[in-house]
Every structure is written in structure tokens, then in C-alpha cells.
């Protein structure tokens, strides 16, 4: 017969191994859910992002509206030399 203390320690070790495995499994599930959520958020941001557009005149030259739009989108220099 085995001493009760040895059996108790073996049972505790087995329980701790099972607990550790359950913890690893839970972490894997949480990581997977977070990764899926990041993909979903990225897809939603892409759907809501403004669409770029180009205005071209005949022969490929830029039109006045596209020149004005480009001027507003380019960084503006400030007095201290930085750009806004």
C-alpha cells in the first residue's frame, strides 16, 4: 500500500498540471479572439476611410480644382521652419 501523503501529493501535482493546461488553453483562445477583433476593426476602418480621387484634365494635365485640393493637402510651412 502507498502512504496517503504520497497519493495526496501526486493528486495535487496532477491537478496543477491540468490547471496549467487549462490556463494555456484559455490564453490561446483569448489571443485568437483578440486577433479576430483586430481584423474586424481593421476591416471596419477600411470601409469608413475616405476614398481618394484624382481629377485630370484633357491630355493628363491637372485641373484647377485638383491643384487647389493638392495645395490644401500638402504640408504648410510655418514661421519656425516646421511643417503643419
C-alpha positions as CSV (number, residue, x, y, z in Angstrom):
1,X,0.0,0.0,0.0
2,X,1.1,3.5,-0.7
3,X,1.2,6.2,2.0
4,X,-1.7,8.6,1.9
5,X,0.6,11.6,1.8
6,X,2.2,10.3,-1.4
7,X,-1.1,9.8,-3.1
8,X,-2.3,13.3,-2.0
9,X,0.9,14.9,-3.4
10,X,0.5,13.0,-6.7
11,X,-3.1,14.1,-7.0
12,X,-2.2,17.7,-6.3
13,X,0.5,17.5,-8.9
14,X,-1.9,16.1,-11.5
15,X,-4.5,18.8,-10.6
16,X,-1.9,21.5,-11.1
17,X,-0.8,20.1,-14.4
18,X,-4.5,20.1,-15.6
19,X,-4.9,23.7,-14.3
20,X,-1.8,24.8,-16.1
21,X,-3.0,23.2,-19.4
22,X,-6.5,24.9,-18.9
23,X,-4.7,28.2,-18.4
24,X,-2.7,27.8,-21.6
25,X,-5.8,26.8,-23.5
26,X,-7.7,29.9,-22.2
27,X,-4.8,32.2,-23.2
28,X,-4.8,30.7,-26.7
29,X,-8.5,31.3,-27.0
30,X,-8.2,34.9,-25.8
31,X,-5.3,35.6,-28.2
32,X,-7.3,34.2,-31.1
33,X,-10.4,36.3,-30.2
34,X,-8.2,39.4,-29.9
35,X,-6.6,38.7,-33.3
36,X,-10.1,38.3,-34.9
37,X,-11.2,41.5,-33.3
38,X,-8.2,43.4,-34.7
39,X,-9.1,42.1,-38.2
40,X,-12.7,43.1,-37.8
41,X,-11.8,46.6,-36.6
42,X,-9.3,47.0,-39.5
43,X,-12.0,46.0,-42.0
44,X,-14.4,48.5,-40.5
45,X,-11.8,51.3,-40.6
46,X,-11.1,50.5,-44.3
47,X,-14.8,50.6,-45.1
48,X,-15.2,54.0,-43.4
49,X,-12.0,55.6,-44.7
50,X,-12.4,58.4,-47.3
51,X,-11.9,57.3,-50.8
52,X,-9.1,59.1,-52.8
53,X,-9.9,60.7,-56.1
54,X,-8.0,62.3,-58.9
55,X,-9.1,65.0,-61.2
56,X,-7.3,65.0,-64.6
57,X,-7.9,67.4,-67.4
58,X,-7.6,66.5,-71.1
59,X,-4.1,65.4,-72.1
60,X,-3.3,64.4,-68.5
61,X,-2.7,67.9,-67.1
62,X,-4.2,68.8,-63.7
63,X,-7.3,70.9,-63.5
64,X,-7.7,74.0,-61.3
65,X,-9.9,72.1,-58.7
66,X,-7.2,69.3,-58.4
67,X,-4.5,71.9,-58.0
68,X,-6.4,73.6,-55.2
69,X,-7.1,70.3,-53.5
70,X,-3.5,69.3,-53.7
71,X,-2.4,72.6,-52.2
72,X,-4.7,72.1,-49.2
73,X,-3.4,68.5,-48.7
74,X,0.4,69.4,-48.8
75,X,2.0,70.4,-45.5
76,X,2.2,74.1,-44.9
77,X,5.5,75.7,-43.8
78,X,5.4,77.7,-40.6
79,X,7.5,80.6,-39.5
80,X,9.9,78.5,-37.5
81,X,10.6,76.2,-40.5
82,X,8.5,73.2,-39.3
83,X,5.5,72.0,-41.3
84,X,1.9,71.7,-40.2
